Amino acid sequence: MKRFNLIELNEVNFHIVKKYVQERPGYYQGFEKLLNLTSFNTSSEESYDQIEPWIQWPSVHTCKTYAQHKIFRLGDIVNYTGEQIFEKIERAGYFVGCVSPMNASNKLKNPAYFIPDPWTNTACDSSFTSRIVHLAIKQAVNDNSEGKINISTYIALGWILLTKTQIKNWPTYAKLFLKRKKRWNKALFLDLLLTDLFINLKKKKKDNFSCLFLNAFAHVQHHYLLNSKMYKGDLRNSSDYISQKDDPILDTIKLYNKIIFDLLEKFDEKFLFATGLRQIPVEKKIVYYRLKRHKVFLANLGIRDFEIETRMTRDFLIKFKNDNAYNDGLNILSNINYKGQRLFGEIEERKMSLFVTLTYSELVNNDDTLIFNNKKLSLSNEFVFVAIKNAYHDQLGYVFTNFQPHRLKSGIHVSNVGEEILKYFGI
């Protein structure tokens, strides 16, 4: 029976990973297994604003470049009228299972399992487990910047841990939870949980093609790459931001080593590991913020008759109920400046909606007060500090396979990863 696994290791820089692995031969057996597989470099778009994971993963899933699929924002896959590899494989008579594929829409008629990413407004499969997992992860991820996790989410995560994870990993979960003040451990906890859930579903469900998306490495690189002992540049994170003794990249490599080893040992199946793109160190640090109370803040600015859909970190979608509200909202958001810098420097106009990014990037303190619409708004109360950007996107990606592919070769566009998968299924 055909069994194929796409493991999406989002944005991992394997040039850095190799340095850690080479430093301790025989220690990182999972990564050594991976690095000994057939490997290729992939490319993506050349324009920097198009080198985004929510663009490259749809390229994999649709087998199209950005110029062809035109999916520019996270969550916009729900408006895509074409097919993804998931539906094509299902239509060919196979069962498909997905755990958190980024910017992917569930259009499957009978999925083995489908748990969407936390940011895309698409349905999960009809099972109780998938619904509970999706709601818990969505709440935990979207409120992570504030450190605010609901009691119901803790209960759901506890149930998942006790019933869907491997007992051998419980000490790791306990360690990550007890050391959760190291903020990157929350992302590591989630990726281990998703992997255990993926393994559990694969064992119980009949799937031919399965997809797992893991984002912790991307998260840690963005926030803490300058603390890697393999980084030799001049920039440094302050000790107020992170202890100089910590190396979150090393912590992430240790966990991913466990994950990769487990997947390759447990399943005698075809595997394709891909990164989509990668990250490289920044040349200048930038501060990232997220709105704490999106709807309240916008209402205080004078925006009316709208609904909010939050996206990853700084992004959100405002849906307006009428033309007047849309026009007024656009005018307000376009003209809000503080200390000579626009708060919302990226506003994409759509039909009755605006896709907005909070781009203000200076350090905010208790004295920073925005006066607008006859109201005083304390930015320190309205903004949640997310991170100091340590890395940015680069078009180079990596692919590792335990089989000899037909279509892949180094330098080829990442969309060909999807074509390779379809080729395996005779499509």
N, C-alpha and C positions, 0 to 999 in steps of 0.2 A: 504493500500500500504506500502511496506517495505521502511523505511527511516532510514539510519544509518549514523552517523557522526564520523569520526576519527579526533580528535583534537590533533595535535602533539605539545606538549609544550616542546620544545627541551631543555633537560639537566637541567630542574628545580630541585633544591634541596628542596624537600618538608619538610625535617626536619627543615630547616631554615624558610620556609614559615609558618609552624605551630607555631613557636615561635612568629612571628609577629601577627598572628591571635589570639593566646591565650592571647596576651598582651592587646588586645582591643576587648573583646567579643561583638558580635553584629555589629561591624563596617565593617568587611569584609564579607558581605553577600554572595558574589559570591564564595569566597574560602570556606566559611562555608558550602554552598550547595555542593561544590565539595568534601570536606573532609567527608561529611556525606554519600557519595555514597559508594557502594561496592568497596573495594580497595585491591590491591595486590602489592607486590614488584616483580620486574622482575630482571633477571640477564643477563649478556652478556658475551663476551669473557673474558678470564682471562689474556691474554698477553696485557700489557698496550698499545702497538702500534696498537692493534686491537680494543681498546675502543675509537671509534671515531663515531660521529653522521652519517658521510657518509658511515659507515659500518653498524651501528645498524638500521638505517631507511631502507636501502635495506633488512635487515633481516626481518623487519616487512612486507615490501612490497612483498618479495619473499617467506616468510615463511621458510627461510633457515638460518642456522648459517653461519658465515664467512667461515668456513671450507668447506661449501657446495657451497656458491655463489661466493666466491673469489673476491668480489668487495672491493678493498682496498683504492681507491682514489675517491675524489669528482669529479663527472662527468663521472666516468667509467661505470655507469649503461648503457650508450648508447652502450657499447660493449657486454652487457649481452644477451645471446641468449635464456634464459629461460623466463618464464612468471611471471608477477607481479599480485597481487590480482586485480588490476584495469582491466586488460584484462579478467581475469577469471570471474569477476562479470559481465562485459559487455557481454561476450559470453553466460552467463546464462540468458540473456534477460533483464538486468537492465541498467539504465543510470548512468554514473559515472562523477563526477565533482571534480576537484582538484585545489587548490590554493597553489602554491609554495611548493609542497612536495619535501623534500630534496633528491637529488640523485635518482630521479625517471625519467623514460623515458616515453614519450607519445607514446604509441603504440596502442592507442584506435582508433577504426574505426569511431566512431561517439560520441565523448565526449559531455556531457552536457556543460562542460567548462573545460579547462585545461590551467593553467598558470604555466610554469615551475619555478623552483627556479632560482636565478640569476646566478648560476655558472655552470649549466648543459646545454650542447649544444643539446637541444631537442626542438621539435616544440611545440608551443602553439596551441590552437584550432584556427579555421579560422576567428573568430569574430574580428571586429575592436577594440572593447574594450580590449580583451585579448592581442592583439598585442601591443597596446599602453601601457597598464599596464606593460607588460613584459619588453618592451624596456626601459621604464622610471625607473622601479625598478632595472633592471640590471645595468643601468648607475649609478644610485644613490648609490647602494650598493658597486659596484666595485671601485668607485672613492671616497668613503666615507673617507678613510684615509687622502686624500689630501684636503678634504673639497671642492672638485671641482664638482659642479653640473651644467650641461648644461642648457642654457635658455630653450631649447626645453623640457628638463625634467621638469623644473619648470612649463611650460605651460601645459604639460601632467598631472602632479600631480594636478595642479589647476583645470583642467577639471574633473579629477576623483573625487576630493573633492566636486565639485559643483553638480555633477550628480550621483555619486555612493555611497556617504556616508550619514550617518544619521545626520540630522540637530542638534539633541541633542548633538552630539559629536563635533560640530564645535568649541565651546569654548575650549575644550580640545586640538584640533588641533592648535588653535591660541596660546594657552599657551605654548605648546611644541615648536612651531615654533619661538615664540618670545624669548624663553629661549634656543635656539638651541646651544648657546655657551657651555651649559652643554652637552657634546658630546653624552651622553647616550640618550638624548631626541630624537635624530634622529632615533635611533632604535625603541624607543617607538612609535614615530609618524608612522613609517612604519608598525609596527604590528597592530596598531589600524586601519590603512588604509586597510591592507589586510583583517582584520576581517570584516570591513564594506563592503568591496567588496564581500567577501564570503557570507555575509548575503544578499546583493543585488542580487547576482547570484542565491542563493538558492530560493529566492522568485520569480524570473523571469524564471528560467530554471527548467525543469523536471528532477530531479536527485533522484536516490535511494540510492546511496552511495556517500558521499562527504568527502573530506580530506582537512584540513587546517593545514599548518605548520607555527609556530611562533617561531622566533629565538631571540627576544630581550632579554629575560631573560638569555639565554646562553651568549649572548654578554656582558651584564652588569655584570654577575658573573665573567666571565673571566677577565674583566678589573677593577672591583671595589668591589669585594667581601670583601676585607680587610677593606672597609669603612662601612660595615654593622654594625649596633649597636649590632647585635646578634653575631658577630665574637668576640671571646674572646682570640685569639692568640696573639703572641708578634709582628708580622709583622705589618707595617703601610705604607700606601702610603704617600709620601711627600706632603706638602701643595702646592708645585709647580705643582704637577700632578692633584690634586683635593682638593677643599676646605674641611677642616676638619668638616665643618658644614653640608656637603652634605652626604646623604645616598641614593645612586642610587638604591640599592636593595629595599628600602622602596618605592621609586618612581615607580619602576617597579611593585611591588606588588599592589599598588593602581590602576595602569592601568589594569593589568591582572585581578584584582578583578572585574573591570567594564566589561571587555571582557567576562569573564566566566559567570557572572550573566546574561548578555545580551543573550548569546547563550542558556543557560538553560531556560530562561524565554520566549524567542521568539519561540522556536521550541519544540513541544511535540513529540519528536522523540528519538530514541536510540542514546546514546552518549558513546564513549569510549575516555577518555583522557589518553594520554601516554607521558612519557618523554624520552623513549629510553635508557637513561642513566642519570647520574647526574654529578654535579661538587662539589668538596670539596676544602677547602683552601689549597694554596700551602705552602710548607715549606721554599721555597726560591724564591724570585722574579726574573723574567726573562724579558728582554726587547724584544719586538716584533717590527720588521720593515717590510715594504713592499717596493718593487722597485717603484720609481716614474714614470720612463719611461722605461719599460721593454725592448722594442726593441732597443732603443737608447743605453742603458747601455750595453746590450749584444753585440751590434755591436761594441762599443768602446773597448770591451774586445777582439775583433777579431773574433767573431762568425759570420758566414755568411750563406746565403741561408736557411733561417728559417722563420717560422711563430710562433706567440705566442697566446696561450689561457690562460688568467688569471683565477685563481681560488680564493678561499677564503684566504684573508690576505696574507700570505707569499708564497703561492704555485703558480706555473705556469707550463704550459706544452709547451715545445719547439718541434715543428714539423720540421724536416729537409727535404730538397729536394733531397739530395743524400748522399751516404755513406761517402764520404770524409768530408762533412760538419758535419755529425753526429759524426764521430770519432774525428775530431778537436774540436768540441764543448764539447764533453765529456771530453777530455783531458784538455781543458782550465778551465772548471768549477770545475773539480776535484782538480786543483792545485792552486786555488786562496785562499791565506791566508792573514789575516791581524791581526797583533799583536798576532800571534800564534794560531789564530782561523780561521777555514775554513768559508768562507762566505756562501757557499752552502753545508752544512753538510749532506744533504739528496738528493741523486740523484738516481732516479729509471730508469734503462735502459729498454727501450722498442724498438719495431721494428720501427726504423727511428724516434724515439721521446724520449725525456727525461722529466720525471716529477721531478721538482726541487723545493726545499724549501730553502728560505733564512733563515739560522739559526744563523747568527751572532747576539749575544745577549748582547753586551756591549754598554753602553751609547756612542753615537756618538756626537762629537762637530765639530766646524768649522776647527779645526786643523787636523782632521782625513782625510788623503789623501792617496788613493790607487794608487800606481804606477805600471802599468801593460801594456804590449804591447806598451811601449814607450809613454804612455799617463798618465797624472795625473787626477785622478777622485776624486772629493770631495765627501766623503760619506754623508755629511750633505745635499748636493744637490741631490744626487742620491737615498737616502733612505728617506722614509716617516715614521716617528714615528707612530706606531699604538697603542701600549699600554704597560703597565707593567703587565705581567701575574699575576693574583691574585688567580686563581683557576685552577685545572686540573681535568681530567675526572676520573670517578669512575664507575664500572660496574653495580651498583645498579640503578634500574629504578623504576618508579611508574606508576600504572594504576588505573583509577577510572572509574566505569561504573554505569549507571542508570538502569541496568538490571542484572540478574543473569547469568553470563557466564557459558559455558559448559567446556571449556578447560583450563581456567586460574586458577592458584593457586600460592601462594607466592613462589618465588624462581625459577619459570619456566623461560626458556630462552625467550628473547623478541620476537623471531621469532614466538612464539605461539600467539602473538597478531594478526598477520595476519591470522592464522588458525582460531581464534575465529571469525573474521569478515566473513571469508568464510563460517563458520558453520551457521552464522545467515542467510546467503543467500542460505543455503541448498547445498553448494558446498563442 
